[in-house]
Amino acid sequence: MARRRQAVTIKHVAADAGVSLQTVSRVINKEPNVRPEMMARVQASIARLGYVPSIAAQRMAGSRSYLILALNDRERTIADWRKREGTDWVDQMLLGGMLTCAEHGYRMLVELVDTHSDHLERELLAAIAAVQPDGVILTPPHSQNPAIAALLDAQGISFARIGSLASGAGFALTMGDEDAAALATGHLLGLGHRRIGFIAGPAEYELSAWRVDGWRRAMAAAGCDAADLLAEGDFSHASGEAAADALLSLGSPPTAIIASNDQMALATLEVARARGLDVPRDLSLISFDDTPAVRFSHPPLTAVAQPIAEVAARAVELIIADVAGRQVADGPVVVPAGLAVRRSTGIPSTRSA
């Protein structure tokens, strides 16, 4: 039987470089109070021995855990996983968060918590006790839950709130949802549409209202009446079907619809087809999220491309800077979304205009 190779530890590096364990730890953690020649000696030993720093070694330099915990909504995430739908948001968050953590010697873990649970505080305290994170990233709807924010603040944990501008502790980050909705609406207005419907997300998400505001702002600026063109959804496929059916049943139906997420947009596409409408000849359609599902639908959907990876990366950077005691700018951080124009939008047909 082959013998297992002995793992190289921080002790091996210290012995090879002829320095203390604490000095090696300071070099690993990129702390400023290390002489250049000492840093070069330790780095040479690390390269020679093939040492990979561990979290345990990093912790030796101080009280930091070098772990960042991301909280996602349990019920919605598990439901999407089981249906094999909607995982791209989580994937992109992990992409931006994990890679940025790795650049700074951190690790990111994900915990699923039910924001509506009667045992929310107990669940969250248990997760914090188990992981002892340096910081926490809150995603919607956790990011706007005052109980979670108050608990983290009381624990002295640095945290970032993605998709929330509510007052209080924590770094607020958004993807410019109001401007993104206005951008999508402006694209349709530029094509000649004047009856542009909007399917909103659930009211428990702050960003749902921002998107409605952006659509209304663009419609008002163009002198278009939008009073009867708003339908409510909850981000589910079924709610998208009901909302699209309601809009397309109007006496003067919209020639274009913007849906607040991909599931509701795909549902709208199905409803349009069932009614014998061609997209985009009879109905133009824009989605939010830009997951693979809408990029490979028929036709591929024009979509607001949310910079989820970028905003997660920025959240990590803010937390790490805060934990390190570096100056961090006040005020909300906006990482603006863009619009990916595809084949689901076009000029309104003469029969529907």
Salt bridges, closest charged atoms under 4 A:
ASP16 OD2 - ARG48 NH2 2.47
GLU37 OE2 - ARG35 NE 2.87
GLU85 OE1 - LYS83 NZ 3.64
GLU123 OE1 - ARG74 NH2 3.09
ASP177 OD2 - ARG211 NE 2.91
GLU178 OE2 - ARG217 NE 3.23
ASP179 OD1 - ARG217 NH2 2.82
GLU204 OE1 - HIS116 NE2 3.11
ASP228 OD1 - ARG195 NH1 3.10
GLU241 OE2 - HIS237 ND1 3.73
ASP245 OD1 - ARG275 NH2 2.90
GLU270 OE2 - HIS237 NE2 3.37
ASP282 OD2 - ARG281 NH2 3.34
ASP282 OD2 - ARG351 NH2 2.98
ASP290 OD2 - ARG295 NH1 3.80
ASP290 OD1 - ARG342 NH1 2.88
GLU317 OE1 - ARG314 NH1 3.44
